[in-house]
């Protein structure tokens, strides 16, 4: 191979862990840990808590009121100002005297530039030295060292102006003095302005200073990026001014004039009032949080104590606290999502019904619900990532013929001809080489209009990676520790096949495996931008429409690759048809059309007479392609028996039943058509229904096409049927035990109960698949046998 590349493959030690089953089990375990285990009681408590705290919010917290919050915070600000003034030396205890005292004790130079910053109503907002923020402190110090005042004009443009001569006395005489005046005096001056000026604080409440939020907004609005932005056709700068002055919330009379009593200034007192209202709204939200988390903790702790049954305090250390702590797990996240969802739904419903709308909404509750949804989304994304990894391993397992496949075949029956139904190391090596040649052929056949070179390069890179992967895992795949995988040229491979008696069963099994094999599946991991391991996406381009692997090319390749005639023409096409129809049969896709064909009474006689004459031909037309190993009278007999449900010995109606079904107008077109023969599958916990379907379909094709149609080995097929029935009986017996076990849950954790239920579901799905297969298996084998009997007469 040319252009060899360095690729990241799954480590050899990982391949050695029972193939990929351990890796898949690990993914399943992680998925369970990140999936909610909440049960009905958890949901009931979550809903009840949400309802209780929602009612508490409606009846006790009431409506959101910025004016009430500002009134409350205004009282607190006045108390604070009087307290600071007293500490500073003020002898009087009223707010007006306290403000006047602080104004006299701690003046700042930028107060002299009030006109340049829009006058008394707005200069606290526009003069940055009046902002109680780090930026405000920075500009206060800058004023001390530059003799200039900084802020915005009435249009929101950033300006700096010289300090007036009368205010220069407030600038320090040296560096230490300037620092003190720029910090300590700045702080006390802002305290004096919190409650308004000495001339207005007792009357209108005064202008006040902007709070940290509005200060930051004003500072940012002066930047060129935001200066020209608008909110409701008003510049950001003017919108902030209206917010500060309170006119944005004010109501207007019929003449459009502002109603003075409705003005709510959003200064520092307004921001503190907002926080007070949010704090009030937070109480029922916190209560809901405490109820849900407390219930989770107490219930899980009791479960742990029931399991451990400690006899002393020292034994409490054995408690699995990860299962008890009420945080950082999917179950508590789900419970909180439900409870906060119920809380918010009740709250919003009340706001709509009472027609109070936005003022009646608990915004803290809405925010908590959004956070819960965000956590659910994160958990969902993590589970999806794990599923992608698990699916990658499952796809690798499906595309790798390994020792487990041979073991499944060998488990069919202890006294069977084992060598007939399995592959040796040499056979498996030939299989991998055929898959290699098949992939090379697909690369050569790649012909896309766009990015052709890129697609071909990626396919070659995948082939290199796959070859290294197969070489690394070959010893484990075939169960021989020292085995090494050798790659052959086309001529070498053909000679190896010729020397290995390709007329025997093994070669047709290899053809089936090679036909099912589809390249370009993901076999390596990579790290995303966050450093998280995910299935590699480097071959995504290959899976785009018109770029991906074409099954028809692969089948044509297998039909033409071999120099000598080891099988009849279109043999691969026959295997493909049987495989696809077997998959469909097991998936029950034909179920929707398995209904009797109703015909009108007037047409019944004609249909019966016509069908009576042509029943054999109709039967052969419908089912003949399934019995390619038979011909003539044997084919007709088998097809009629198949249409009738199989031989009488298995409960079918035999050939007569097939004739009756066709004559009666009830021939179910598609019933059994293309249905595969059932194979045996060992049921493993954790295997999904899809896995049971894929493995069963592979065995079904093997038995139907190879052992019956090719070799006419009815006895062997009959043994498979019996073994299959034993397998179903065994799984059903295990199901009974599991269901009994699921009813005895007093000594089990919620997680253990859930695992039992999942195991029951997996086994039920597997049994369902197997029963579909065995039903058709019995019918097909008995019909084939009946056809052979007719041929031998």
Secondary structure, 3 states (H helix, E strand, C coil): CCCCCCCCCCCHHHHCCCCCHHHHHHHHHHHHHCCCCCCHHHHHHHHHHHHHHHHHHHHHHCCCCHHHHHHHHHHHHHHHHHHHHHHHCCCCCCHHHHHHHHHHHCCCHHHHHCHHHCCCCCHHHHEHHHCCCHHHHHHHHHHHHHCEEEEECCCCCEEEEECCHHHHHHCCCCHHHHHHHHHHHHHHHHHHHHCCCCCCCCCCCCCCCCCHHHHHHHHHHCCHHHHCCEECCEEHHHHHHHHHHCCCCCCECCCCCECHHHCCCCCHHHHHHHHHHHHHHHHHHHHHHHHHHHHHHHHHHHHHHHHHCCCCHHHHHHCCHHHCCCCCCHHHHHHHHHHHHHHHHHHHHHHHHCCCHHHHCCHHHHHHHHHHHHHHHHHHHHHHHHHHHHHHHHHHHHCCCCHHHHHHHHCCCCCCCHHHHCCCHHHHHHHHHHHHHHHHHHHHHCCCCCCHHHHHHHHHHHHHHHHHHHHHHHHHHHCCCCCCCCCCCHHHHHHHHHHCCCCCHHHHHHHHHHHHCCCCCCCCEEECCCCCEEECCCCHHHHCCCCCCCHHHHHHHHHHCCCCCCCCCCHHHHHHHHHHHHHHHHHCCCHHHCCCCCCCHHHHHHHHHHHHHHHHHHHHHHHHHHCCCCCHHHHHHHHHHHHCCCCHHHCCCHHHHHHHHHHCCCCCCCCCCCCCCCCCCCCCCCCCHHHHHHHHHHHHHHHHHHHHHHCCCHHHHHHHHHHHHHHHHHHHHHHHHHHHHHHCCCCCCHHHHHHHHHHHHHHHHHHHHHHHHHHHHHHHHHHHHHHHHHHHC
